[in-house]
Amino acid sequence: MTESTGLGTVRIVPEIFERYAKAHSAPPSPLLREIEAHTIAHCAEPEMMTGSVVGAFLAMLVRLTGARRVLEIGLFTGYSALSMAEALPADGEIVSCEIDPEAAAAAQAFLDRSNHGGKVAVKRGPALETLGALPPGSRFDLAFLDADKESYVTYYEKIVPLLRPGGLLVADDVLWKGSVIFPRSAKARALARFNRVVHDDPRVECVMLTLRDGITLARKRT
């Protein structure tokens, strides 16, 4: 995720603080550790994985909101989905979208080994097609967006109507190594536009956090 930002080399949070935060957050389950090791060893872009601090953060949000139905755009190798599934009640459900068949297969293999894996319905193919095929009246308590950055605004406009009043959208990578401040690449420009759209949307109230590479929380107004 390294880009020219106009600010030199930017790391949102210094590595020493990231390590400290990881050491003082709820530890991941053994299977989550396996997912992390597999992703680092076998994936070309392991930095796409959520990681333990954000995974613990997502699990906390699931518990705090009392979420039962979760929508995920961007499953990758399954770290974020399993983090949330472990926090969901027994009757909870995650609809998780992934376009990369190899990543989806790896995630499904890990989910199949988990007592919580049955809570995750892996939907392979373009996420917009999956969203368009949802039953009428579908509602979600929480949505996690971590997919192709150029489509963030499009995903956002599809997600907000699917959230229940008071539902929460969690969007990852909204700072993109600081490149959104002086956006030069297509991804940085898309994320900068997404950040403006969310901030200006009267349907939600939002806060941007400097966690990992930037996370926005947007709560749908009641």
C-alpha positions in Angstrom: 0.0 0.0 0.0 3.0 2.3 -0.5 2.2 5.4 -2.6 3.7 8.8 -3.2 1.8 11.1 -0.9 3.5 14.4 -1.3 4.4 14.1 2.4 7.4 11.7 2.0 7.3 8.2 3.5 4.2 8.0 5.7 3.3 5.4 8.3 0.1 6.3 10.0 1.0 4.7 13.3 4.7 4.1 14.2 5.5 0.4 14.2 6.5 0.4 17.9 3.0 1.6 18.8 1.4 -1.0 16.6 3.3 -3.7 18.3 2.4 -2.4 21.7 -1.3 -2.2 20.7 -1.2 -5.7 19.4 0.4 -7.0 22.6 -2.3 -5.3 24.7 -5.3 -6.3 22.7 -7.4 -9.4 22.9 -5.2 -12.2 21.4 -6.4 -14.0 18.3 -7.7 -17.5 18.4 -5.3 -20.3 17.2 -7.2 -20.6 13.9 -6.9 -16.8 13.3 -3.1 -17.2 13.8 -3.1 -19.9 11.2 -4.9 -17.7 8.7 -2.3 -15.0 9.4 0.6 -17.4 8.9 -0.9 -18.8 5.7 -1.6 -15.4 4.2 1.9 -14.1 4.9 3.4 -17.3 3.4 1.2 -17.8 0.4 -0.4 -14.5 -0.7 1.2 -11.9 -3.0 -0.3 -9.0 -1.0 -0.6 -10.2 2.7 -1.0 -6.6 3.8 -4.6 -6.9 2.5 -5.3 -9.0 5.6 -7.1 -7.3 8.4 -4.7 -8.3 11.2 -5.1 -8.9 14.9 -5.8 -5.4 16.2 -8.4 -4.6 13.6 -9.8 -8.1 14.0 -10.2 -7.6 17.7 -11.7 -4.1 17.0 -14.3 -5.7 14.6 -15.2 -8.4 17.2 -15.6 -5.6 19.8 -17.9 -3.7 17.5 -20.0 -6.8 16.9 -20.5 -7.3 20.6 -21.1 -3.6 21.4 -23.8 -3.2 18.7 -25.4 -6.6 19.4 -25.1 -7.4 15.7 -26.7 -10.5 14.4 -26.5 -9.9 10.7 -23.3 -8.7 9.2 -22.4 -7.8 5.6 -18.8 -8.0 4.5 -17.4 -6.7 1.2 -14.0 -8.2 0.8 -13.5 -11.6 2.5 -9.9 -12.2 1.3 -8.5 -15.2 3.3 -11.1 -14.9 6.0 -9.4 -13.2 9.0 -12.0 -10.4 9.4 -14.9 -12.8 8.8 -13.8 -15.3 11.4 -13.0 -12.5 13.9 -16.6 -11.2 13.6 -18.1 -14.7 13.5 -16.4 -15.6 16.8 -18.1 -12.6 18.3 -21.6 -13.3 16.9 -24.3 -15.2 18.8 -25.0 -18.7 17.7 -27.8 -17.6 15.4 -25.7 -14.8 13.8 -24.9 -14.6 10.1 -22.3 -13.0 7.9 -22.9 -12.5 4.2 -19.3 -12.2 2.9 -18.4 -11.3 -0.7 -15.2 -12.2 -2.4 -14.3 -11.9 -6.1 -11.0 -13.8 -6.0 -11.7 -17.5 -6.2 -8.4 -18.6 -4.7 -8.8 -16.3 -1.7 -12.4 -17.4 -1.2 -11.3 -21.1 -1.4 -8.6 -20.5 1.2 -11.1 -18.6 3.5 -13.7 -21.4 3.2 -11.2 -24.0 4.1 -10.4 -22.2 7.3 -14.0 -21.5 8.1 -14.9 -25.1 7.6 -12.5 -25.9 10.5 -14.1 -23.5 12.9 -17.0 -24.0 15.2 -18.1 -20.5 14.1 -17.6 -21.0 10.3 -21.2 -22.0 9.7 -22.2 -18.4 10.5 -20.4 -17.2 7.4 -22.0 -17.5 3.9 -19.3 -17.0 1.4 -20.6 -15.4 -1.8 -18.1 -15.7 -4.7 -18.2 -13.2 -7.6 -18.6 -9.5 -7.9 -20.1 -8.0 -4.7 -22.5 -5.8 -6.6 -24.1 -8.8 -8.1 -24.4 -10.4 -4.7 -26.0 -7.3 -3.2 -28.4 -7.1 -6.2 -29.5 -10.7 -5.6 -30.3 -10.2 -1.8 -33.9 -10.9 -0.9 -36.1 -7.8 -0.8 -36.2 -6.2 2.6 -32.7 -7.6 3.6 -31.3 -5.7 6.6 -27.9 -5.8 8.3 -26.8 -4.5 11.7 -23.2 -4.0 10.7 -21.3 -3.8 7.4 -17.5 -4.1 6.9 -16.1 -2.6 3.7 -12.6 -3.6 2.6 -12.6 -4.3 -1.1 -11.5 -2.5 -4.3 -11.0 1.1 -3.4 -12.1 2.6 -6.7 -15.6 1.2 -6.0 -16.0 2.4 -2.4 -18.6 5.0 -3.2 -20.6 2.6 -5.3 -20.5 0.0 -2.5 -21.4 2.7 0.1 -24.5 3.7 -1.9 -25.6 0.1 -2.0 -24.8 -0.6 1.7 -26.5 2.3 3.5 -30.0 1.3 2.4 -29.3 -2.2 3.7 -28.4 -1.1 7.2 -31.1 -1.0 9.8 -31.6 2.4 11.5 -28.7 2.7 14.0 -26.7 0.2 11.9 -23.0 0.6 11.5 -20.7 0.8 8.5 -17.0 0.1 9.1 -14.7 1.1 6.2 -11.1 0.1 6.1 -8.0 1.8 4.5 -9.6 5.3 4.4 -6.3 7.1 4.8 -4.3 4.9 2.4 -0.9 5.7 3.9 -1.8 9.4 4.0 -2.2 9.6 0.2 -5.8 10.9 0.5 -4.5 14.2 1.6 -2.8 14.9 -1.7 -4.4 12.2 -3.9 -2.4 11.3 -7.0 -3.3 7.7 -7.8 -6.8 6.4 -8.9 -7.1 4.6 -5.5 -6.2 7.6 -3.5 -8.6 9.9 -5.4 -11.4 7.3 -5.0 -10.8 7.1 -1.3 -10.7 10.8 -0.9 -14.0 11.1 -2.7 -15.4 8.3 -0.5 -14.3 10.2 2.6 -16.1 13.4 1.4 -19.2 11.5 0.5 -19.5 9.9 3.9 -18.8 13.1 5.8 -21.4 15.0 3.8 -24.1 12.3 3.9 -27.0 13.4 6.2 -28.1 9.8 6.5 -25.1 9.0 8.7 -22.9 10.3 11.5 -19.3 9.4 11.1 -15.9 9.4 12.8 -12.5 8.6 11.2 -9.9 6.8 13.2 -6.2 6.5 12.7 -6.3 2.8 13.3 -4.1 0.7 11.0 -4.5 2.5 7.6 -7.5 4.5 8.7 -11.0 3.3 9.6 -14.2 5.2 9.3 -17.3 4.3 11.4 -20.6 5.6 9.9 -23.7 5.0 12.0 -27.0 5.2 10.1 -29.3 7.8 11.7 -32.5 6.6 13.3 
